[in-house]
């Protein structure tokens, strides 16, 4: 897959390779798109932020755009490409102001 196959502020159900190369289902919320991968929030696990390389995604199973009032907010500085060089994950909690959290 490549960058043009994905959109920011969208939930995806994917088939992707894990760190051992095995195919696994993933539910993610795409926060930001970078040249070498996308910053996603894992919605079915610990809700941490992960840099997911495009080449690790094998198949897009489902896609759902999120209305603006329900989008997660993370400061741009946290999602900046420079902060993710050499990093694979980051623990950060975020929620939608619309959801009252």
C-alpha positions as CSV (number, residue, x, y, z in Angstrom):
1,X,0.0,0.0,0.0
2,X,1.0,3.6,-0.3
3,X,0.2,7.0,1.2
4,X,-2.5,7.8,-1.3
5,X,-4.6,4.8,-0.2
6,X,-5.2,6.4,3.3
7,X,-6.9,9.5,4.7
8,X,-6.4,11.4,8.0
9,X,-9.1,11.2,10.6
10,X,-10.5,8.0,9.3
11,X,-11.0,4.6,11.0
12,X,-9.7,1.5,9.2
13,X,-9.9,-2.2,9.7
14,X,-6.7,-3.6,8.2
15,X,-4.8,-6.8,7.6
16,X,-1.2,-5.9,8.4
17,X,2.1,-7.6,9.2
18,X,3.1,-7.6,12.9
19,X,6.7,-7.3,14.1
20,X,7.2,-11.0,13.4
21,X,5.9,-10.8,9.8
22,X,2.6,-12.6,10.6
23,X,-0.6,-11.2,9.2
24,X,-2.9,-9.8,11.8
25,X,-6.2,-7.8,11.9
26,X,-5.9,-4.2,13.1
27,X,-8.4,-1.5,13.9
28,X,-6.8,1.9,13.6
29,X,-7.6,5.6,13.6
30,X,-5.2,7.4,11.2
31,X,-4.0,10.6,12.9
32,X,-1.3,11.8,10.4
33,X,0.2,10.7,7.1
34,X,4.0,10.9,6.7
35,X,6.2,9.9,3.7
36,X,7.5,6.7,5.3
37,X,4.4,5.6,7.3
38,X,1.3,6.8,9.1
39,X,0.8,7.7,12.7
40,X,-2.2,5.7,13.9
41,X,-4.1,5.2,17.2
42,X,-4.7,1.5,17.9
43,X,-8.5,1.4,18.6
44,X,-8.6,-2.3,19.6
45,X,-5.6,-2.5,21.9
46,X,-4.0,-0.1,24.3
47,X,-4.9,3.1,22.4
48,X,-1.3,4.0,22.0
49,X,0.1,5.9,19.0
50,X,2.1,3.7,16.5
51,X,4.0,4.5,13.4
52,X,2.7,2.0,10.8
53,X,4.7,1.7,7.6
54,X,2.6,1.6,4.5
55,X,4.3,-1.6,3.2
56,X,3.2,-3.4,6.4
57,X,-0.5,-3.0,5.3
58,X,-1.6,-5.9,3.1
59,X,-5.3,-5.1,2.8
60,X,-7.9,-2.5,3.7
61,X,-11.0,-4.4,5.0
62,X,-13.2,-1.5,6.0
63,X,-13.0,2.3,6.0
64,X,-15.1,4.9,7.9
65,X,-14.6,8.7,7.9
66,X,-15.1,10.4,11.2
67,X,-17.3,13.5,11.6
68,X,-15.3,16.6,12.7
69,X,-17.0,16.8,16.1
70,X,-15.9,13.2,16.9
71,X,-12.3,13.4,15.8
72,X,-9.5,12.8,18.3
73,X,-7.2,15.7,19.0
74,X,-3.5,15.4,19.5
75,X,-1.2,18.5,19.3
76,X,0.5,18.9,16.0
77,X,3.9,18.9,17.7
78,X,3.4,15.4,18.9
79,X,2.5,14.2,15.4
80,X,5.3,16.1,13.6
81,X,7.4,14.0,11.4
82,X,10.6,15.0,13.2
83,X,9.3,13.6,16.4
84,X,8.8,10.2,14.8
85,X,12.3,9.6,13.3
86,X,13.6,6.4,14.9
87,X,10.5,5.9,16.9
88,X,7.9,3.2,16.5
89,X,5.4,4.0,19.3
90,X,4.3,6.6,21.8
91,X,1.9,6.4,24.8
92,X,-0.5,9.3,24.7
93,X,-4.2,9.6,25.7
94,X,-6.6,11.6,23.6
95,X,-10.3,11.8,23.2
96,X,-12.9,13.8,21.4
97,X,-14.1,16.9,23.1
98,X,-17.6,16.1,21.7
99,X,-17.7,12.8,23.6
100,X,-17.2,14.5,27.0
101,X,-14.0,12.8,27.9
